[in-house]
Amino acid sequence: MTMRHAIYYAPAHSSPWWTFGAGWLGRDETHDGTPPEFAAPMLPEPERRRITSQARRYGFHATLKAPFHLRSGVTPAELLVRARSLAQRLRPVPLSPLQVRRLGPYVVLLTPDHHTAAADLANACVTELDDLRQPLTPDDLARRQPATLDARELELLHRYGYPHVLERFRFHLTLTDPVNEAQAALVTEAVSAQVARLNAQTPLTLDRLCIFEEPAPGQAFRRVHDLVLGA
């Protein structure tokens, strides 16, 4: 099976935070319809689209369990049942105020400090659904650039299929592809005022698990299920 699945958090469709993120990336990840408009001061639209091309493929989201292939014999329906059961046991986590920051070469929205409750929720997604994941192949491992990882990240990569989990996890919503410092400064200027308004007017809460699907390698991820926490 070439399809991959991921467990992400994404704001409720058509909510103010979703409108911001989908408009910024230029994509409605639910059906690839016309995204909301986004006026980015100091950042022409062609430049904005160029520095968000990879992020746009994934949709506006925060990773909870990174993309994976299902283990042989496991169906998407079984993943849905298990993820829904997990969501029913989890409780919403307040996230705001989010801040526009660099995380490595990316510009992202970060919680102010290491967010224990968000990390605990992500840890549950990583560990409790991992028996559904197909182990990484040698090619999968090579794509994760193991030479760039430290010993603990390598251990996590081999155990859970992704190096930035458990104590190496940091909750974030990605805004860009890798950018340089000058581009990061322009992005920060373009979005900070709107992020500040959203924090003040509609504080964001991690209130759902979202199942995304990548139909085939390189295709855009689709948001196929929203599982509200505690419901």
C-alpha positions, 0 to 999 in steps of 0.5 A: 500500500502506497497510502500514508496516514498521519495524526495531526491537529488542525483548527476546525474547518472555517474557524478563524484560525483555520481561515488564517492558516488555509489562507496563508498556505493557499489551500483548503486541505479538506477538498482542495477548493478555493482557499480563503484570501490572505493579504500579506503586507511586504510579501508578494503572493508569488514569493509567499507561494514559493516559500510555502510549496511543501507546507501547502502539500501537508495543509495547515497543521501541527504534527501529533503522529508523523506520516506512516504506512499502515502495517500489513493487514491493518485497514484505514477503518481500523485506524479510524476506530482506534484513533476515535477511541483515543480521542474520546479519552483525551481532553482539550488543551488550551494553546494560546497565546501562540507566537511566530517563531523560527524552529530550525529553518522553518517559521512556525506558530509556537506555544510560549514554552514547552507545553507539557499538556500538548506534549502528553497528548502527542505522546499518547498518539505516538505510543498508543497507535504505534502498533498500527504502523508499518516499520520503516524500510531502509529507504524510509530511514535514509530519507530521514537523514540519520547522519543529521540526528543525535543518538537519542533521535536515532533511537526514537526514529528506529522505535517510533518512525520519527525522531522528534517525539516524546521529550524531543517533541515541540508543538508547532503549526508550520507556516513555511518551508525552510527559509533564510533569515531575511525571508523569516523576518518578512514572514514574521512581519506579514503574519504577526498582527493577525496572529496577535488578534486571533490570540486575543479574540479567539484563543486556540484550543487543541480540541481534536485529532485529525486523520490526514491521508497521502493517497500516493507519494508526493500527492497532497495530504487530505484531511479525511476525519476530525475526531473531537476530544472527549466526544 
